[in-house]
């Protein structure tokens, strides 16, 4: 089970050298409605619902991954980086840093993201549920003391509905993300963003954003860096699909070979 994380180029450089994933509190996410499906329509326990939301936000960290490494919107929103200028071309997008980052493909099993003993929600149970209407009905274990006191440390299928309503429901506006979440207990006194090590062999694929896909010197330097730290990892370059609005992928060796031929032809023409 390979899932993907879009990273800006600075973070990607750190992760390549130090294989890690980052769990974050829901309050740091873009969506201000995170965890709000905890609420349901019974007024007499309104105060308890608010307490549950705060406790869940403070006690648990979320790692957000996606199923698709070639999503143009995800690249635009999360895959920013430094656009490396080329000396051999006029670049109209030289100040545009979107699509200039990296996406990494993580084997969830090898990275420990499917372990039911260390994850409150493992990856295999973490598919986000997108709805046009927020659920407001009472759900099973909505007053679970262990979960909402921050004392849940492993996956318990008996409270699955409470886990889904707390962490996995989102508005359909976000459905383009195809998100899969892993939830862990991070403790209330740990900083907002928690970095945890993963086995380097769990990083199976790396995708290079399309803004830098025609820069042969950049591709060669990235290939050297990745192979040095992650020698087993497959490296791809994002490329246009001329017949659709989608991206396709190209092995980095093929991309470099094609660029080398194009540069040689240009020199001969001059």
C-alpha positions as CSV (number, residue, x, y, z in Angstrom):
1,X,0.0,0.0,0.0
2,X,1.9,3.1,-1.3
3,X,0.5,6.5,-0.3
4,X,1.9,9.9,-1.2
5,X,3.0,13.1,0.5
6,X,3.5,16.3,-1.4
7,X,6.3,18.4,0.0
8,X,7.9,21.8,-0.7
9,X,11.5,21.5,-1.8
10,X,13.1,22.5,1.5
11,X,11.1,19.9,3.4
12,X,11.8,17.3,0.7
13,X,15.5,17.8,1.0
14,X,15.3,17.1,4.7
15,X,13.1,14.0,4.3
16,X,15.4,12.6,1.6
17,X,18.4,12.8,4.0
18,X,16.4,12.0,7.1
19,X,13.4,9.7,6.3
20,X,10.6,11.1,8.5
21,X,6.9,11.8,8.6
22,X,5.2,14.7,10.4
23,X,2.0,14.4,12.5
24,X,0.2,17.7,13.0
25,X,-2.6,18.9,15.2
26,X,-5.8,19.5,13.4
27,X,-5.8,23.2,14.4
28,X,-2.8,23.7,12.1
29,X,-4.7,22.5,8.9
30,X,-6.1,24.7,6.2
31,X,-9.7,23.7,6.9
32,X,-11.1,25.6,9.9
33,X,-13.9,23.0,10.2
34,X,-11.6,20.1,11.0
35,X,-13.0,17.8,13.6
36,X,-16.3,19.7,13.7
37,X,-18.4,16.6,12.9
38,X,-17.9,15.7,16.5
39,X,-20.9,18.0,17.0
40,X,-24.3,16.6,16.9
41,X,-27.8,18.0,17.4
42,X,-28.5,17.5,21.1
43,X,-28.3,20.8,22.9
44,X,-28.1,19.6,26.5
45,X,-24.6,18.1,25.9
46,X,-23.2,21.0,23.8
47,X,-20.5,21.8,26.4
48,X,-19.3,18.2,26.3
49,X,-19.0,18.3,22.5
50,X,-16.8,21.4,22.7
51,X,-14.6,19.8,25.3
52,X,-14.3,16.7,23.1
53,X,-13.2,18.8,20.1
54,X,-10.5,20.6,22.1
55,X,-9.2,17.3,23.7
56,X,-9.1,15.5,20.3
57,X,-7.3,18.5,18.7
58,X,-4.7,18.7,21.5
59,X,-4.0,15.0,22.1
60,X,-3.8,13.5,18.6
61,X,-1.7,14.2,15.6
62,X,-2.7,13.5,12.0
63,X,-0.5,12.5,9.1
64,X,-2.2,13.4,5.8
65,X,-1.4,11.4,2.7
66,X,-3.0,10.9,-0.7
67,X,-3.5,8.2,-3.2
68,X,-2.4,10.1,-6.3
69,X,1.1,11.5,-7.0
70,X,0.0,13.2,-10.2
71,X,-2.8,15.4,-9.1
72,X,-2.3,19.0,-10.6
73,X,-4.3,20.6,-7.8
74,X,-2.2,18.9,-5.1
75,X,1.0,20.0,-6.8
76,X,-0.3,23.6,-7.0
77,X,-1.4,23.7,-3.3
78,X,1.3,21.6,-1.6
79,X,4.2,20.9,-4.0
80,X,5.9,24.3,-4.1
81,X,9.6,24.8,-4.3
82,X,12.4,26.7,-5.8
83,X,12.2,27.1,-9.6
84,X,15.8,26.5,-10.8
85,X,16.5,28.7,-13.8
86,X,18.1,27.3,-16.9
87,X,20.8,29.1,-18.9
88,X,19.7,27.5,-22.2
89,X,16.1,28.7,-22.3
90,X,13.8,31.6,-22.0
91,X,11.5,30.8,-19.0
92,X,8.2,32.6,-18.8
93,X,7.4,31.0,-15.4
94,X,10.7,31.9,-13.7
95,X,9.1,33.5,-10.7
96,X,6.4,30.8,-10.3
97,X,7.4,28.3,-7.6
98,X,4.3,26.1,-7.7
99,X,4.8,22.5,-9.0
100,X,8.5,22.9,-8.1
101,X,8.5,20.6,-5.1
102,X,8.6,16.9,-4.6
103,X,6.1,14.1,-3.9
104,X,7.2,11.0,-2.1
105,X,5.6,7.5,-2.2
106,X,5.6,5.7,1.2
107,X,4.9,2.0,1.7
108,X,2.5,2.3,4.6
109,X,3.3,-1.2,6.0
110,X,7.1,-0.7,6.0
111,X,6.7,2.8,7.5
112,X,4.6,1.4,10.4
113,X,1.6,3.4,9.3
114,X,-0.7,0.3,9.3
115,X,0.3,-0.9,12.8
116,X,-2.8,-1.2,15.0
117,X,-0.7,-1.1,18.1
118,X,0.8,2.3,17.6
119,X,-1.8,4.1,15.5
120,X,-5.2,5.2,16.7
121,X,-6.3,5.2,13.1
122,X,-4.0,3.1,10.8
123,X,-3.7,3.9,7.1
124,X,-5.9,1.0,6.0
125,X,-8.8,2.5,8.1
126,X,-8.0,6.1,7.4
127,X,-9.7,7.0,4.1
128,X,-11.4,10.4,4.5
129,X,-15.2,10.4,4.1
130,X,-16.3,13.4,2.0
131,X,-19.9,14.6,2.3
132,X,-22.0,17.5,1.0
133,X,-23.9,17.6,4.3
134,X,-22.3,17.5,7.7
135,X,-23.6,14.6,9.8
136,X,-25.4,15.8,12.9
137,X,-26.8,12.6,14.4
138,X,-25.6,11.0,17.6
139,X,-22.9,8.4,17.0
140,X,-21.7,5.3,18.9
141,X,-19.2,6.1,21.7
142,X,-19.7,9.8,21.3
143,X,-18.9,10.2,25.0
144,X,-16.0,7.7,25.1
145,X,-13.9,8.8,28.1
146,X,-10.7,7.2,26.9
147,X,-10.8,8.6,23.4
148,X,-11.8,12.2,24.4
149,X,-9.5,12.3,27.5
150,X,-6.5,11.7,25.2
151,X,-5.9,8.2,26.5
152,X,-6.4,6.2,23.3
153,X,-3.0,4.9,21.9
154,X,-4.0,2.1,19.6
155,X,-6.7,1.2,17.1
156,X,-9.9,-0.1,18.6
157,X,-12.5,-1.3,16.0
158,X,-15.3,-1.0,18.6
159,X,-15.1,2.8,18.5
160,X,-14.6,3.0,14.7
161,X,-17.7,5.3,14.3
162,X,-16.4,7.7,16.9
163,X,-13.0,7.7,15.2
164,X,-14.5,8.4,11.8
165,X,-16.7,11.2,13.0
166,X,-13.9,12.8,14.9
167,X,-11.1,12.6,12.4
168,X,-12.3,11.4,9.0
169,X,-15.3,13.4,8.0
170,X,-14.7,16.4,5.7
171,X,-16.6,18.6,3.3
172,X,-16.8,17.3,-0.3
173,X,-15.1,20.5,-1.4
174,X,-11.8,18.8,-0.3
175,X,-12.5,15.5,-2.2
176,X,-9.9,16.3,-4.9
177,X,-7.3,15.5,-2.3
178,X,-8.2,11.8,-2.1
179,X,-6.8,11.9,1.5
180,X,-5.9,9.0,3.7
181,X,-5.1,9.9,7.4
182,X,-3.1,8.2,10.0
183,X,-3.8,9.3,13.5
184,X,-1.5,8.9,16.5
185,X,-1.5,10.0,20.1
186,X,1.1,12.7,20.4
187,X,0.4,13.9,23.9
188,X,-0.7,17.4,24.8
189,X,2.7,18.8,25.8
190,X,4.5,17.8,22.5
191,X,4.9,20.7,20.0
192,X,2.2,21.2,17.4
193,X,4.1,19.5,14.6
194,X,5.6,16.1,15.6
195,X,8.3,14.5,13.4
196,X,8.7,10.8,13.6
197,X,11.3,8.6,11.9
198,X,10.4,6.0,9.4
199,X,12.5,3.2,7.8
200,X,14.2,4.7,4.7
201,X,13.4,1.6,2.7
202,X,9.7,2.5,3.1
203,X,10.2,5.5,0.7
204,X,9.6,3.7,-2.6
205,X,9.1,6.5,-5.1
206,X,9.9,10.2,-5.6
207,X,8.3,12.5,-8.1
208,X,9.9,15.7,-9.3
209,X,7.6,18.6,-10.0
210,X,7.0,19.7,-13.6
211,X,8.5,23.3,-13.2
212,X,12.0,21.7,-13.0
213,X,11.4,18.8,-15.3
214,X,13.4,20.3,-18.2
215,X,16.4,21.3,-16.2
216,X,19.0,18.6,-16.9
217,X,21.5,19.9,-14.3
218,X,18.8,19.9,-11.6
219,X,17.6,16.4,-12.6
220,X,21.1,15.1,-12.4
221,X,21.8,16.6,-9.0
222,X,18.6,15.3,-7.6
223,X,19.3,11.9,-9.0
224,X,22.7,11.9,-7.3
225,X,21.2,13.1,-4.0
226,X,18.4,10.6,-3.9
227,X,20.5,7.6,-4.9
228,X,23.0,8.5,-2.2
229,X,20.4,8.5,0.6
230,X,17.7,6.3,-0.8
231,X,19.4,4.0,-3.3
232,X,16.4,1.7,-3.6
233,X,14.0,4.5,-4.5
234,X,12.4,4.9,-8.0
235,X,12.6,8.4,-9.3
236,X,10.1,9.9,-11.7
237,X,9.7,13.3,-13.4
238,X,6.2,14.8,-13.9
239,X,5.4,15.3,-17.6
240,X,2.5,16.6,-19.6
241,X,0.0,14.3,-21.2
242,X,-0.7,16.1,-24.5
243,X,-4.1,14.5,-24.9
244,X,-5.6,15.4,-21.5
245,X,-5.4,17.8,-18.5
246,X,-3.6,15.2,-16.5
247,X,0.1,14.6,-15.7
248,X,2.0,11.5,-16.6
249,X,5.2,10.2,-15.1
250,X,8.6,9.6,-16.8
251,X,11.5,7.7,-15.3
252,X,14.3,10.2,-14.5
253,X,16.9,8.4,-16.5
254,X,14.6,8.6,-19.6
255,X,14.0,12.3,-18.9
256,X,17.7,13.0,-18.7
257,X,18.4,11.0,-21.8
258,X,15.8,12.9,-23.8
259,X,17.0,16.2,-22.6
260,X,20.6,15.3,-23.5
261,X,19.6,14.4,-27.0
262,X,17.6,17.7,-27.4
263,X,20.5,19.8,-26.2
264,X,22.9,18.0,-28.6
265,X,20.5,18.6,-31.5
266,X,20.2,22.3,-30.6
267,X,24.0,22.7,-30.4
268,X,24.4,21.1,-33.8
269,X,21.8,23.4,-35.3
270,X,23.7,26.4,-34.1
